[in-house]
């Protein structure tokens, strides 16, 4: 089996998420690529979430 296309898509998605995380945590206004709503940071005890109000973007980071 050739997984090269899947690996490229996965790497591309990871790099897009990483860029979003960097911009949001730097204080920049970043909008959801799907619904164009502003992404917000929602901290909790063990995680940090970056999400839009509709839920189409939902990135969770562990904080411990």
C-alpha positions as CSV (number, residue, x, y, z in Angstrom):
1,X,0.0,0.0,0.0
2,X,1.1,3.5,-0.8
3,X,0.4,5.9,2.1
4,X,2.3,8.9,0.7
5,X,-0.9,10.8,-0.1
6,X,-2.3,10.2,3.3
7,X,0.9,11.2,5.0
8,X,1.1,14.4,3.0
9,X,-2.5,15.3,3.9
10,X,-1.9,14.5,7.6
11,X,1.3,16.6,7.6
12,X,-0.5,19.5,5.9
13,X,-3.3,19.4,8.4
14,X,-0.9,19.3,11.3
15,X,1.1,22.3,10.0
16,X,-2.1,24.3,9.5
17,X,-3.2,23.6,13.1
18,X,0.2,24.5,14.4
19,X,0.1,27.8,12.5
20,X,-3.3,28.5,14.0
21,X,-2.1,27.7,17.5
22,X,0.9,30.0,17.2
23,X,-1.1,32.9,15.9
24,X,-3.9,32.6,18.5
25,X,-1.4,32.3,21.4
26,X,0.5,35.3,20.1
27,X,-2.7,37.3,20.5
28,X,-3.6,37.7,16.8
29,X,-7.2,37.5,15.7
30,X,-7.7,34.2,13.8
31,X,-10.9,33.1,12.1
32,X,-12.2,29.6,11.6
33,X,-11.4,28.4,8.1
34,X,-14.9,26.9,7.7
35,X,-17.4,29.4,9.3
36,X,-15.2,32.5,9.5
37,X,-16.1,33.0,13.3
38,X,-13.4,34.3,15.6
39,X,-11.3,31.6,17.3
40,X,-11.2,31.9,21.1
41,X,-9.0,30.3,23.8
42,X,-10.8,28.4,26.6
43,X,-8.4,27.2,29.3
44,X,-9.4,24.6,31.9
45,X,-7.5,22.6,34.5
46,X,-5.8,20.1,32.2
47,X,-6.4,21.4,28.7
48,X,-6.4,24.5,26.6
49,X,-9.0,24.7,23.8
50,X,-9.0,26.8,20.7
51,X,-12.4,26.8,19.1
52,X,-15.0,28.8,17.2
53,X,-18.5,29.4,18.5
54,X,-20.0,26.9,16.1
55,X,-17.6,24.1,16.9
56,X,-16.2,23.4,13.5
57,X,-12.7,24.2,14.7
58,X,-11.8,22.6,18.0
59,X,-8.2,22.1,18.9
60,X,-7.3,20.7,22.4
61,X,-3.9,21.0,23.9
62,X,-2.8,19.3,27.1
63,X,-1.4,21.7,29.7
64,X,0.2,19.3,32.3
